[in-house]
Amino acid sequence: QVQLVESGGGSVQPGGSLRLSCVASGSKFSINVMGWYRQAPGKQRELVATVTRGGSTNYADSVKGRFTISRDNAKNTVYLQMNSLKPEDAAVYYCNVRSLGSVDYWGEGTLVTVSS
């Protein structure tokens, strides 16, 4: 069974920063892509950023230059450093892991609130 444990969400003022972390664990579990998605109230879940096992990254246009995704393969952990946060970044952020067998796993989500 695969478990994804997220941490780092919270409340921040516009212009502030947060760092999200997600640790993946489970037996017989080989990770390919790790990433973050988010879902704001009344909106569909959307891609924020992904990083491959080899370190290639992909970002949504709305977060380019402000967010940085990284991973530690030895620890099966993915991070999302979020800087210059805007009110429109407020959402529940979900960790996603895709196995080498192309199976997707999701975390339970961590809430990010951006308001003054």
Summary of the structure (lengths in Angstrom):
residues: 116
radius of gyration: 13.5
end to end distance: 40.3
largest distance: 44.6
contacts: 341
relative contact order: 0.32
helix: 8%
strand: 54%
